[in-house]
Amino acid sequence: MKNIFHFGNKFNYDCKFFEINCLRRFCLLVFASLMFICPCNLIAVGESVNVGSGNDGNFTVPSGQTTVFGSSIGAVSTSLISPAQTNITQINVGSTSGFQPGDEVMLYVYQADDATGAAGQYEFFHVTGISGGNLMTLDSMPTNAFDTTQEIVVVQRVPNFSNVTINGTLAATNFNGTSGGLIVFRAENTLTIAGTVTASGEGFAGGGGNESGQSFSLDGTGGGGSGNWEFGGGGGSLDQDLTFQHLFLGSGGGGGTDSGGAGGGMVFAAATAIVMTGQIDVSGASGQTYGGGGGSGGLVWLQCWDATGIAPQSVQGIDLNGGSGGGAGMVGPYYRGPGASGGTGYCRLDYNLGTPNLAGANTNPIVCGISSNSTPPEILIQPQAELVYAGQTATFNVVAAGAGPLNYSWLINGTNIPGASFATLTISNVTQADLGCYSVIVSNSLGIATSLCAELEMFPTIIKPFIGATAYWGENLTLKVLAWGSNPLSYQWYDNGTPIPGATNCALVFSSIQFTNAGNYSVIVSNSFGSATNGPAALTVTSALYTIGFSPNLTITGTVGYSYIIQRTQNLADSNGWVTAGSITLTQPVQLWVDTNLDTITPCSSQYFYRVLPDP
């Protein structure tokens, strides 16, 4: 049975191709408007863009910093040691260090004997098991044999990031004969390129003096520039398969008197949205001074639902240029001819608003991107509601498409948020005041689009708890708790674990507090998302507050109109030794009482202890 896919104005048939990629849960062609009839039930391929799991978290390259695509960011690689077999899922690799179950890997053939046609083949898998230091089990059987007796095959871990932000430089390592020259990753959400992603000059090596440049072919054929020390080396070329069933690094330029330049590497990225104001550079390196041929440009393939800022012929775009050839000149008594420039690389951008935009030697050879600049904004993915605890961070994202540049303006409850002018809105340390309806207006020169409302909501969170209190008999007292959360918030106070009828506000008020009100108080605050508990904390009720002076007098603080009995004793160990020395009814909140029944003239005649009791 054959699968049908549309490419340009032709129909091509290759059942194996689509069966392979259905098994890998990875789609190589993204046409939102095209439906497929195939045995693996692949319909509307645009729905199958694989943006990964996001398990590697967010990845950022800060401005001014260069990060190498390698093991430090989870992009570890190893060689395939023995041929993969199409009837088992286990492969033998150079080392399993840095790999673990759940990782996505790409098996990729850098080079092969040209007669096999295997160069550039690739498949994506997930690792399901690691055995010892060299055995790796995949989630399905390879379709290609990956014959290491005739091929150089790498097992490249494919980082599955959440969001990727490149403000500095993300750089490939150079192809060293077994690995390098690749940048391959996925971003579950947004890929933002404000800096540079570069694999410039990191592809196949240029030839030495009078030697041909390297290419995908191990037998010397292919796109490597020819060596010619007298007339100058030839430029490398990239013989890319435009269906992208095979992917190639840029070929090296041939050597003249001096060496040729290396080809450009390869960049593959899949994301929900790609926002680009920076550059992807896979240009070839220039040949050296006397006659070195330039390396060819490499390969870029981007897959996404939305691409913003990737404009044709823009310097903030995709550089596929081949390297310049080295110049001519006299070398000793001999004139040496100039090297040829390298050929242009290829790129492909698959996004949901149209068919892939291909660029090659005869069609827009410098960059590729969105070919239409006449579409008003359209919101593809609406902002989603956020539910957080107080103090956490909330993030809203919108994915929009349309002719660039796209402008963003976020609002809360219909009011503009100053400075919120990006596709992503981040709110740090969320407070009660941040809760509400968030929307965004996306605009360009052709119109505007307004998103739906996304609510920022909050679990109940105790901000200022009730931590206990001490009151005196008859005092008016209020216990309070401060809580944040999405409204409506409900409150229920408890006394020693028993709900207090009617105590359903943030404050619990006592008028003329009594000794029976003492206890351990708690409160539960709840809303539709959950609850938060404060307490228990002790409420202590004393008869009055009092201090004793140097003479036998007491300063009593209490409630006006309340009466107290003052007792004294000379022996605290004798519980029956307390005698009443007097009484007082307060006419003001703080009042002085003097013990007039004692001898205050004779020094050190006696010592007394006092206590104040309520007078019922």
C-alpha positions as CSV (number, residue, x, y, z in Angstrom):
1,M,0.0,0.0,0.0
2,K,1.3,3.5,-0.9
3,N,1.0,6.7,1.1
4,I,0.5,10.0,-0.8
5,F,2.0,13.3,0.1
6,H,2.0,16.5,-1.8
7,F,5.2,18.4,-2.5
8,G,5.2,21.4,-4.7
9,N,3.1,20.6,-7.8
10,K,3.9,16.9,-7.8
11,F,2.7,13.8,-6.0
12,N,5.3,11.4,-4.7
13,Y,4.7,7.9,-3.3
14,D,6.7,6.4,-0.5
15,C,4.8,4.2,1.9
16,K,7.9,3.2,3.9
17,F,8.8,6.9,4.5
18,F,5.5,7.7,6.3
19,E,5.2,4.3,8.0
20,I,8.6,5.0,9.6
21,N,7.6,8.3,10.9
22,C,4.2,7.2,12.2
23,L,6.1,4.7,14.3
24,R,8.4,7.3,15.6
25,R,5.6,9.7,16.5
26,F,7.5,12.3,14.5
27,C,6.2,14.1,11.4
28,L,8.6,15.3,8.7
29,L,6.1,17.2,6.6
30,V,3.9,19.8,8.1
31,F,0.9,20.9,5.9
32,A,-2.0,22.1,7.9
33,S,-4.2,22.2,4.9
34,L,-3.5,18.8,3.5
35,M,-5.2,15.5,4.5
36,F,-3.5,12.2,4.1
37,I,-4.9,8.7,3.4
38,C,-2.4,6.2,4.8
39,P,-2.4,2.9,6.7
40,C,-1.0,4.5,9.8
41,N,-4.0,6.9,10.1
42,L,-1.9,10.0,9.6
43,I,-4.3,12.9,8.9
44,A,-3.6,16.6,8.9
45,V,0.2,16.3,9.5
46,G,0.3,19.7,11.0
47,E,-1.4,18.1,14.1
48,S,1.6,15.8,14.6
49,V,4.4,18.3,15.1
50,N,6.5,16.7,17.9
51,V,7.5,19.4,20.3
52,G,8.8,17.0,22.9
53,S,8.0,16.3,26.5
54,G,9.6,19.4,28.1
55,N,11.3,17.1,30.6
56,D,14.6,18.9,30.3
57,G,13.0,22.1,31.7
58,N,13.7,25.7,30.5
59,F,17.0,26.5,28.8
60,T,18.4,30.0,28.5
61,V,21.6,31.3,27.0
62,P,22.2,34.7,28.6
63,S,23.2,37.7,26.6
64,G,27.0,37.9,26.1
65,Q,27.4,34.2,26.8
66,T,28.3,31.3,24.5
67,T,26.9,27.9,25.3
68,V,28.2,24.8,23.4
69,F,25.6,22.3,22.2
70,G,26.9,19.3,24.1
71,S,26.9,17.2,27.3
72,S,26.7,20.3,29.6
73,I,23.1,21.0,28.4
74,G,22.1,17.3,28.1
75,A,23.0,17.0,24.4
76,V,25.3,14.0,24.9
77,S,26.2,11.8,22.0
78,T,27.9,8.4,21.3
79,S,28.8,6.3,18.4
80,L,26.9,3.3,17.2
81,I,29.4,0.4,17.5
82,S,27.8,-2.4,15.6
83,P,25.0,-2.4,12.9
84,A,21.5,-1.9,14.2
85,Q,19.2,-4.8,13.4
86,T,15.7,-4.2,12.2
87,N,14.2,-7.1,14.2
88,I,15.4,-6.1,17.7
89,T,15.2,-2.9,19.7
90,Q,18.6,-3.2,21.4
91,I,21.7,-1.3,20.0
92,N,25.3,-1.5,20.9
93,V,26.9,2.0,21.5
94,G,30.2,3.3,22.5
95,S,29.0,4.5,25.9
96,T,25.7,4.9,27.7
97,S,27.1,7.6,30.0
98,G,24.8,10.6,30.1
99,F,21.8,8.6,28.7
100,Q,18.8,7.4,30.7
101,P,15.4,5.8,30.1
102,G,12.9,8.3,28.7
103,D,15.5,10.2,26.7
104,E,14.8,10.9,23.0
105,V,17.7,10.0,20.7
106,M,18.4,10.5,17.0
107,L,20.3,7.9,15.0
108,Y,22.0,9.7,12.2
109,V,24.3,8.6,9.4
110,Y,26.9,11.3,8.9
111,Q,28.8,9.5,6.1
112,A,28.4,6.3,4.1
113,D,29.7,4.6,1.0
114,D,27.9,6.5,-1.7
115,A,26.7,3.3,-3.4
116,T,24.5,2.4,-0.3
117,G,22.5,5.6,-0.4
118,A,22.4,5.5,3.4
119,A,24.2,8.8,4.1
120,G,22.0,11.3,5.8
121,Q,19.5,8.7,7.0
122,Y,18.0,9.4,10.5
123,E,15.4,8.1,12.9
124,F,14.1,9.3,16.2
125,F,13.5,6.9,19.2
126,H,13.0,7.0,22.9
127,V,15.3,5.0,25.2
128,T,13.5,2.4,27.3
129,G,16.4,0.7,29.0
130,I,20.2,0.9,29.7
131,S,22.2,-2.3,30.2
132,G,25.8,-2.0,31.4
133,G,27.9,0.5,29.7
134,N,27.2,-0.2,26.1
135,L,23.7,-1.6,25.5
136,M,20.7,0.7,24.9
137,T,17.1,-0.5,24.3
138,L,14.8,1.6,22.1
139,D,11.1,2.0,22.1
140,S,10.8,0.4,18.6
141,M,12.9,-1.4,16.0
142,P,15.0,0.6,13.6
143,T,13.7,0.7,10.0
144,N,17.2,1.4,8.6
145,A,20.0,-1.1,9.2
146,F,22.5,1.6,10.2
147,D,25.4,-0.6,9.0
148,T,28.4,0.6,10.9
149,T,30.7,-1.4,8.6
150,Q,30.0,1.1,5.8
151,E,28.6,4.1,7.7
152,I,29.5,6.5,10.4
153,V,26.5,6.7,12.8
154,V,26.0,8.8,15.8
155,V,23.5,8.3,18.6
156,Q,22.6,11.9,19.6
157,R,20.5,12.7,22.6
158,V,17.7,15.2,21.7
159,P,17.0,17.6,24.6
160,N,13.3,18.1,25.2
161,F,13.2,21.5,26.7
162,S,10.1,23.4,27.9
163,N,11.0,26.9,26.8
164,V,14.2,27.9,25.0
165,T,15.5,31.5,25.1
166,I,18.7,32.3,23.3
167,N,19.9,35.8,24.0
168,G,23.6,35.0,23.6
169,T,25.1,32.3,21.3
170,L,24.3,28.6,21.1
171,A,27.1,27.0,19.1
172,A,27.6,23.5,17.6
173,T,30.9,21.7,18.0
174,N,32.8,20.9,14.8
175,F,32.3,17.5,13.1
176,N,35.3,15.5,14.2
177,G,34.8,12.4,12.2
178,T,32.3,10.7,14.6
179,S,30.2,13.4,16.2
180,G,29.6,17.2,16.2
181,G,28.2,19.6,13.6
182,L,24.7,19.2,14.9
183,I,22.2,21.2,17.0
184,V,19.0,19.2,17.5
185,F,16.4,19.9,20.1
186,R,12.7,20.4,20.8
187,A,10.9,23.1,22.8
188,E,7.5,22.1,24.2
189,N,6.4,25.8,24.3
190,T,8.3,28.7,22.8
191,L,11.7,29.0,21.2
192,T,12.9,32.5,21.3
193,I,16.1,33.4,19.3
194,A,17.2,36.9,20.0
195,G,20.9,36.1,19.8
196,T,22.6,33.5,17.5
197,V,22.4,29.8,16.9
198,T,25.4,28.9,14.9
199,A,26.9,25.8,13.2
200,S,28.9,28.0,10.8
201,G,32.0,26.1,9.5
202,E,31.2,23.1,11.8
203,G,30.3,20.6,9.0
204,F,32.6,18.4,6.9
205,A,36.2,19.6,6.9
206,G,37.9,21.3,4.0
207,G,40.6,19.5,2.1
208,G,44.3,20.2,2.8
209,G,46.6,21.5,0.1
210,N,45.6,19.8,-3.2
211,E,43.1,17.6,-1.4
212,S,39.4,17.3,-1.9
213,G,37.0,18.4,0.8
214,Q,35.1,16.0,2.9
215,S,31.4,15.2,2.2
216,F,28.7,12.7,3.1
217,S,30.4,10.2,0.9
218,L,33.2,8.0,2.3
219,D,34.3,6.9,-1.2
220,G,35.3,10.4,-2.2
221,T,32.3,11.3,-4.4
222,G,29.6,13.7,-3.3
223,G,29.8,17.4,-2.7
224,G,33.3,17.9,-1.4
225,G,35.3,20.5,-3.4
226,S,38.0,19.1,-5.6
227,G,41.6,19.9,-4.7
228,N,43.9,21.7,-7.2
229,W,47.0,23.4,-5.9
230,E,47.6,25.2,-9.2
231,F,44.3,26.5,-10.2
232,G,42.6,26.7,-6.8
233,G,40.3,24.3,-4.9
234,G,36.7,23.8,-5.8
235,G,33.9,25.0,-3.5
236,G,31.9,22.5,-1.5
237,S,28.3,21.8,-2.4
238,L,25.2,20.5,-0.6
239,D,23.3,18.0,-2.6
240,Q,20.3,18.1,-0.3
241,D,17.3,15.9,-0.8
242,L,14.4,18.4,-0.9
243,T,12.0,15.9,0.7
244,F,14.4,15.9,3.7
245,Q,14.4,12.2,4.0
246,H,18.2,12.5,4.1
247,L,19.9,15.4,6.0
248,F,23.4,16.5,5.2
249,L,26.1,18.7,6.7
250,G,27.7,21.2,4.4
251,S,30.6,19.8,2.4
252,G,34.2,21.1,2.7
253,G,35.9,23.1,0.1
254,G,38.8,21.6,-1.8
255,G,42.4,22.6,-1.1
256,G,44.4,24.8,-3.3
257,T,47.9,25.7,-2.2
258,D,46.2,26.3,1.1
259,S,43.3,24.4,2.8
260,G,39.7,24.7,1.9
261,G,37.0,25.9,4.3
262,A,34.7,23.6,6.3
263,G,31.0,23.3,5.4
264,G,28.2,24.5,7.6
265,G,26.6,22.2,10.2
266,M,22.9,21.4,10.7
267,V,20.3,22.9,13.0
268,F,17.0,21.2,13.6
269,A,14.4,22.6,16.1
270,A,10.8,21.8,16.7
271,A,8.6,24.1,19.0
272,T,5.1,25.2,19.5
273,A,6.2,28.7,18.6
274,I,9.4,30.2,17.2
275,V,10.0,33.9,17.8
276,M,13.1,35.1,16.0
277,T,14.8,38.5,16.1
278,G,18.3,37.0,16.0
279,Q,20.0,34.7,13.5
280,I,20.6,31.1,12.6
281,D,24.0,30.7,10.9
282,V,25.0,27.6,9.1
283,S,27.2,29.3,6.6
284,G,30.3,27.6,5.2
285,A,33.8,28.7,6.2
286,S,36.0,30.5,3.6
287,G,39.0,28.9,2.0
288,Q,42.4,29.9,3.2
289,T,44.5,32.6,1.5
290,Y,45.8,30.9,-1.6
291,G,43.3,29.0,-3.6
292,G,41.3,27.2,-0.8
293,G,37.8,26.5,-1.9
294,G,34.9,27.7,0.4
295,G,32.8,25.2,2.3
296,S,29.1,24.9,1.4
297,G,26.3,26.2,3.6
298,G,24.7,23.7,5.8
299,L,21.1,22.8,6.7
300,V,18.3,24.4,8.8
301,W,15.0,22.7,9.5
302,L,12.4,24.4,11.8
303,Q,9.0,23.0,12.7
304,C,6.4,24.9,14.7
305,W,2.9,26.1,14.9
306,D,3.8,29.7,14.7
307,A,6.9,31.5,13.3
308,T,7.4,35.2,14.0
309,G,10.2,37.4,12.7
310,I,11.7,34.9,10.2
311,A,11.6,37.1,7.1
312,P,13.0,36.5,3.7
313,Q,16.3,38.2,2.9
314,S,16.5,39.6,6.4
315,V,19.9,39.9,8.1
316,Q,18.0,38.7,11.2
317,G,17.3,35.5,9.4
318,I,19.0,32.3,8.4
319,D,22.4,32.4,6.8
320,L,23.0,29.6,4.4
321,N,25.8,31.1,2.4
322,G,28.8,29.1,1.2
323,G,32.2,30.3,2.2
324,S,34.3,32.5,-0.1
325,G,37.2,31.0,-2.0
326,G,40.7,31.9,-1.1
327,G,42.3,34.5,-3.3
328,A,44.9,34.2,-6.1
329,G,48.5,35.3,-5.8
330,M,52.1,34.5,-6.3
331,V,53.5,31.6,-4.2
332,G,57.2,31.9,-4.7
333,P,57.7,32.1,-8.5
334,Y,54.3,30.6,-9.3
335,Y,50.9,32.1,-9.8
336,R,48.2,30.2,-7.9
337,G,44.6,30.6,-9.0
338,P,41.7,31.5,-6.6
339,G,39.5,29.0,-4.9
340,A,35.9,28.7,-5.8
341,S,33.1,29.8,-3.4
342,G,31.1,27.1,-1.6
343,G,27.5,26.4,-2.6
344,T,24.5,27.7,-0.7
345,G,22.9,25.5,1.9
346,Y,19.2,24.6,2.3
347,C,16.6,25.3,4.9
348,R,13.0,24.4,5.5
349,L,10.4,26.1,7.7
350,D,7.2,24.1,8.4
351,Y,4.5,26.0,10.2
352,N,0.7,25.7,10.3
353,L,-0.2,28.6,8.1
354,G,1.0,27.2,4.8
355,T,3.2,24.8,3.0
356,P,6.9,24.5,3.7
357,N,9.2,27.2,2.3
358,L,12.2,25.6,0.7
359,A,15.4,27.5,-0.2
360,G,18.1,26.1,-2.3
361,A,20.5,27.2,-5.1
362,N,17.8,28.5,-7.3
363,T,15.1,29.6,-4.9
364,N,15.8,32.3,-2.3
365,P,19.3,31.0,-1.5
366,I,20.2,33.2,1.4
367,V,17.4,32.6,3.9
368,C,14.0,31.0,4.1
369,G,11.0,32.0,6.1
370,I,7.4,33.0,5.9
371,S,6.8,34.0,2.4
372,S,3.7,36.1,2.9
373,N,3.9,39.6,4.6
374,S,0.3,40.4,4.1
375,T,-1.6,38.6,6.9
376,P,-3.2,40.4,9.9
377,P,-2.5,38.9,13.4
378,E,-4.2,35.6,14.3
379,I,-4.1,34.0,17.7
380,L,-3.3,30.4,17.4
381,I,-3.0,29.3,21.1
382,Q,-4.9,31.3,23.7
383,P,-3.4,32.2,27.1
384,Q,-4.3,29.5,29.7
385,A,-5.6,30.1,33.2
386,E,-3.0,29.9,36.0
387,L,-3.7,28.7,39.6
388,V,-1.0,29.5,42.1
389,Y,-0.2,30.0,45.8
390,A,0.6,33.4,47.1
391,G,4.2,34.3,46.3
392,Q,4.6,31.9,43.4
393,T,5.2,32.8,39.8
394,A,2.5,32.8,37.1
395,T,3.3,32.7,33.4
396,F,0.9,33.5,30.5
397,N,1.8,32.6,26.9
398,V,0.2,33.5,23.7
399,V,1.0,32.1,20.3
400,A,0.1,34.4,17.4
401,A,0.9,34.5,13.7
402,G,0.8,37.2,11.1
403,A,3.1,39.6,9.2
404,G,5.9,40.8,11.4
405,P,6.7,42.6,13.4
406,L,4.0,41.5,15.8
407,N,3.3,43.8,18.8
408,Y,2.0,42.5,22.1
409,S,0.1,44.4,24.8
410,W,-1.1,42.6,27.9
411,L,-4.1,43.7,30.0
412,I,-5.5,42.8,33.4
413,N,-9.2,43.3,33.8
414,G,-9.1,45.4,30.6
415,T,-6.4,47.8,31.9
416,N,-3.1,48.0,30.1
417,I,-0.1,46.6,32.0
418,P,2.9,48.9,31.5
419,G,5.9,47.2,29.9
420,A,4.1,43.9,29.2
421,S,4.9,43.8,25.5
422,F,6.1,40.3,24.8
423,A,4.4,37.0,23.8
424,T,5.1,35.8,27.4
425,L,3.9,37.6,30.5
426,T,5.6,36.5,33.8
427,I,4.2,37.7,37.1
428,S,6.6,37.0,40.0
429,N,5.6,36.9,43.7
430,V,1.9,36.9,43.0
431,T,-0.2,38.8,45.4
432,Q,-4.0,39.3,45.8
433,A,-3.8,42.5,43.7
434,D,-2.5,40.4,40.7
435,L,-5.6,38.2,40.5
436,G,-7.9,38.8,37.7
437,C,-8.6,38.4,34.0
438,Y,-5.5,38.5,31.7
439,S,-5.8,39.1,28.0
440,V,-3.4,40.3,25.2
441,I,-3.8,42.4,22.2
442,V,-1.6,41.3,19.2
443,S,-1.2,43.9,16.5
444,N,0.7,44.6,13.3
445,S,0.3,47.1,10.5
446,L,-2.7,45.1,9.1
447,G,-4.9,44.8,12.1
448,I,-5.3,43.5,15.7
449,A,-6.4,40.3,17.4
450,T,-7.5,40.1,21.0
451,S,-7.2,37.0,23.0
452,L,-9.7,35.4,25.3
453,C,-9.5,36.1,29.0
454,A,-7.2,33.8,31.1
455,E,-7.9,34.0,34.8
456,L,-5.1,34.2,37.4
457,E,-6.5,32.4,40.4
458,M,-5.0,31.6,43.8
459,F,-5.3,28.8,46.4
460,P,-6.2,30.1,49.9
461,T,-3.0,31.2,51.6
462,I,-2.6,32.5,55.2
463,I,-0.6,35.7,54.9
464,K,-0.8,37.1,58.5
465,P,-1.8,34.4,60.9
466,F,-3.4,34.6,64.3
467,I,-0.6,33.7,66.7
468,G,-2.3,33.9,70.0
469,A,-3.3,36.7,72.4
470,T,-3.6,37.6,76.1
471,A,-6.6,39.7,77.3
472,Y,-7.8,40.8,80.7
473,W,-11.2,40.1,82.1
474,G,-14.0,42.2,80.6
475,E,-11.8,43.6,77.8
476,N,-13.1,44.0,74.2
477,L,-10.9,41.8,71.9
478,T,-10.7,41.0,68.2
479,L,-8.8,38.0,66.8
480,K,-7.8,38.5,63.1
481,V,-6.3,36.5,60.2
482,L,-5.2,37.9,56.9
483,A,-5.7,35.5,53.9
484,W,-5.3,35.8,50.2
485,G,-7.0,33.7,47.5
486,S,-9.6,33.8,44.8
487,N,-12.9,35.1,46.0
488,P,-15.2,34.3,47.6
489,L,-13.1,33.3,50.6
490,S,-15.0,31.5,53.4
491,Y,-13.9,31.5,57.1
492,Q,-14.7,29.2,60.0
493,W,-13.3,29.8,63.5
494,Y,-12.9,27.0,66.0
495,D,-12.6,27.0,69.9
496,N,-10.7,24.0,71.0
497,G,-11.6,22.2,67.8
498,T,-15.3,23.0,67.9
499,P,-16.8,25.2,65.3
500,I,-18.0,28.6,66.7
501,P,-21.5,29.3,65.3
502,G,-21.6,32.5,63.2
503,A,-17.8,32.9,63.4
504,T,-17.4,33.1,59.6
505,N,-15.5,36.3,59.0
506,C,-11.8,37.1,58.9
507,A,-12.2,38.6,62.4
508,L,-13.6,37.0,65.6
509,V,-14.9,39.7,68.0
510,F,-15.3,39.4,71.8
511,S,-17.3,42.0,73.7
512,S,-16.4,42.0,77.5
513,I,-14.3,38.8,77.3
514,Q,-14.8,36.3,80.1
515,F,-12.6,33.6,81.6
516,T,-14.8,31.0,79.8
517,N,-13.6,32.4,76.5
518,A,-10.0,31.3,77.1
519,G,-8.9,28.4,74.9
520,N,-7.1,27.3,71.7
521,Y,-8.5,29.1,68.6
522,S,-8.0,28.2,65.0
523,V,-9.6,29.2,61.7
524,I,-10.0,27.5,58.3
525,V,-10.0,29.7,55.2
526,S,-11.4,28.1,52.0
527,N,-12.4,28.7,48.4
528,S,-13.4,26.6,45.5
529,F,-9.7,25.5,45.0
530,G,-8.9,24.3,48.6
531,S,-8.4,25.4,52.1
532,A,-5.7,26.7,54.5
533,T,-5.7,26.3,58.3
534,N,-4.4,28.8,60.9
535,G,-3.7,27.5,64.4
536,P,-4.5,26.4,66.9
537,A,-3.1,29.3,69.0
538,A,-3.9,30.1,72.6
539,L,-6.1,32.9,73.9
540,T,-5.4,33.6,77.6
541,V,-7.7,35.6,79.8
542,T,-6.3,37.2,83.0
543,S,-8.2,39.0,85.8
544,A,-6.2,42.2,85.3
545,L,-2.7,43.4,84.5
546,Y,-0.9,44.9,87.5
547,T,2.6,46.0,88.7
548,I,3.8,46.7,92.2
549,G,5.7,49.8,93.3
550,F,8.5,50.3,95.9
551,S,5.9,51.1,98.5
552,P,2.9,48.7,99.1
553,N,0.9,49.9,96.0
554,L,-0.3,48.3,92.9
555,T,-1.0,49.7,89.5
556,I,-4.0,47.9,88.1
557,T,-5.0,47.8,84.4
558,G,-8.4,46.5,83.7
559,T,-11.9,47.3,82.5
560,V,-13.7,50.4,83.8
561,G,-16.6,49.4,86.1
562,Y,-15.1,46.0,87.0
563,S,-14.3,45.2,90.6
564,Y,-11.3,43.3,92.0
565,I,-10.2,41.8,95.3
566,I,-6.5,42.4,96.3
567,Q,-5.0,39.7,98.5
568,R,-1.5,39.5,100.2
569,T,0.5,36.7,101.8
570,Q,4.0,36.4,103.4
571,N,4.4,32.8,102.5
572,L,3.8,31.6,98.9
573,A,4.1,28.0,100.0
574,D,1.0,28.3,102.2
575,S,-2.0,28.3,99.9
576,N,-4.3,29.1,102.8
577,G,-2.2,32.1,103.9
578,W,-3.8,34.6,101.5
579,V,-5.7,37.4,103.2
580,T,-7.8,40.1,101.7
581,A,-6.1,43.5,101.9
582,G,-8.8,45.5,100.1
583,S,-10.8,45.8,97.0
584,I,-11.2,48.3,94.1
585,T,-13.7,49.1,91.4
586,L,-11.9,50.7,88.4
587,T,-13.1,54.2,87.5
588,Q,-10.4,54.4,84.8
589,P,-8.5,51.8,82.7
590,V,-5.3,52.2,84.8
591,Q,-5.7,52.9,88.5
592,L,-3.4,53.0,91.6
593,W,-4.3,51.0,94.8
594,V,-2.3,51.6,98.1
595,D,-2.2,49.1,101.0
596,T,-2.7,51.4,104.0
597,N,-2.8,48.6,106.6
598,L,0.9,47.9,106.6
599,D,3.8,49.4,108.6
600,T,5.7,51.4,106.0
601,I,8.0,53.2,108.5
602,T,10.1,50.4,110.0
603,P,12.7,49.4,107.4
604,C,12.5,45.8,106.3
605,S,9.9,44.9,108.9
606,S,8.2,42.3,106.6
607,Q,7.8,41.2,103.0
608,Y,4.5,40.6,101.3
609,F,3.2,39.0,98.0
610,Y,0.1,40.3,96.3
611,R,-2.5,39.0,93.9
612,V,-5.5,40.5,92.1
613,L,-8.7,38.5,91.7
614,P,-11.9,39.3,90.0
615,D,-14.7,40.3,92.4
616,P,-17.9,38.6,91.1
